[in-house]
Amino acid sequence: MDASVQHEQATIPDGEKLSAVMQTIAEHKGCGTSGGSGKASCGSGAGQNDLPPDIWEKVKNHPCYSEEAHHHYARMHVAVAPACNIQCNYCNRKYDCANESRPGVVSEKLSPEQAAKKVLAVASTIPQMTVLGIAGPGDPLANPEKTFKTFELIAKTAPDIKLCLSTNGLALPDHVDTIAGFNVDHVTITINMVDPEIGAKIYPWVFWKHKRYTGVEAAKLLTDRQLQGLEMLTERGILCKVNSVMIPGVNDKHLVEVNKAVKSRGAFLHNIMPLISSPEHGTVFGLTGQRGPTAQELKALQDECEGEMNMMRHCRQCRADAVGLLGEDRSAEFTTDKIMAMEVNYDIDSRKAYQAAVEEERVAKVVAKQEELASLAGQSSDIKLLVAVATKGSGLINEHFGHAKEFQVYELSTAGAKFVGHRRVDLYCQGGYGDEDSLETVIRAINDCHAVFVAKIGGCPKSDLLAAGIEPVDQYAHEFIEKSAIAWFKDYLEKVNSGEMAHVVRGDAEIRQGALISVA
Amino acid sequence: MTLKIIASQCTSCSACEPECPNVAISEKNGTFVIDPKKCTECIGHFDEPQCAAVCPVDNTCVIDTSYPRYQPPA
């Protein structure tokens, strides 16, 4: 589908607009796509039909599965599953800092009953909360009674909330029928390898059928069970996303093989995440000095796999008790003490009304992007560049430069604006970083970008950014991100083509790690 | 002998509790404890003590030498 056809569809009368736009999205890709390249914002080059309308229908309100949805819909995790059945070298369950943001960590464990109450309390307070996930902090399927009891209680009291779970896969084949029985339609499996020799470097042991297995034997068992579980789920029509941790020098190149293996078994989305390995977390990789990837290494691997299947690039690697939109964490508002004291009035109708309003906002964003994209039609250039955007959500450039805790990164080309990731720039409660110049932190994190789009920016950071070769752009304050980025890119191309300025290639950027200082 | 859980190491993850064939493990003051009267070191049940095999923190479920060695019934 070319851009002019999209433009026509986007300007048909109001009554038909919503369904037409949605159909355009569904036909095209599913993750809020645009543009002649056929690449979605959460990416895929595998062809127009790789995300059929029925799958789009399932993921369109799921922030962890649709990049487009994560601006609008929220999720929560309940920490009912503390036990785990495998050991990973990037995980350490022993230390929990309340301000820390990484998977496998929670501040308090919940019983299934407490979890159900919490879900109702959160859903009543945050009407765009559409998804409940159980992601640990151990493995949900190593705690099957607690996990499924929680699902049962929530399905009874809040039937409109989607249920999902995230597992290491070891126990998965034993529970597929139960998962299907609870209408869990999204499952995430963390698969870091399909070669046991590589697995032995990631997993010291697994516990299975009353025995601890180590080394290659453990990894062989794990990969066999993971792939079997994946096949069993997709056979039953349950949507599967695969998470992989990118560990440079261990499985980075191998993840291309993993990508092929999971695609051929029916996974619909692959999420390659950077290793988190600060020494203060006390993980094996943290203590041995195993580094994580740079921003460009991560992007290059994601780009390489994108030809095979949809890639997810908006993962925030959140905690197993996170609450709210991705990139924000409101879990501190919903501690057990607070939720037990809350009067909960669960009103499905008001939630539906709110979500309908969100849907209108979302359609407006898509229309704006498509209109701007049409104006780019006919331009051709080999230039591809990255820009960073300060946003609080809703797909708008609506955050002050100095207040941004993260920047979203878009790749611009004549094919349009494509979301390719985000960069954390918050401060961290780790030794040595407290006094660090925050502007330097930001520049290191977005050093591969040509421009940064903000709602507002002060004079000082503006000149420092310019000195670092990053253009601060505040002329599109409170406008839609993609539309603005495309408009800016058009101007950029004109300047380059007219000889007014030369296109330069930017360097690499750093992926920030460590514990997040909560600002709430 | 019996096994014991070093409280300062225990993460309270609860993984050991359902694995114990003797239902000897329970939660007490935020961590898990093994009832020495019930623990059989898994002798006769499994090849290795299950609590130690599933525990995510090394050297946390350990033999308590202050108790005599468990004698399986003849």
Interface residues (C-beta under 8 A of the other chain):
Chain A: P82 A83 C84 N85 Q87 R93 K94 K109 P137 G138 A142 N143 F207 H210 K211 R212
Chain B: Q9 T11 S12 C13 S14 A15 P18 E19 F46 D47 E48 Q50 A53 V54 P56 V57
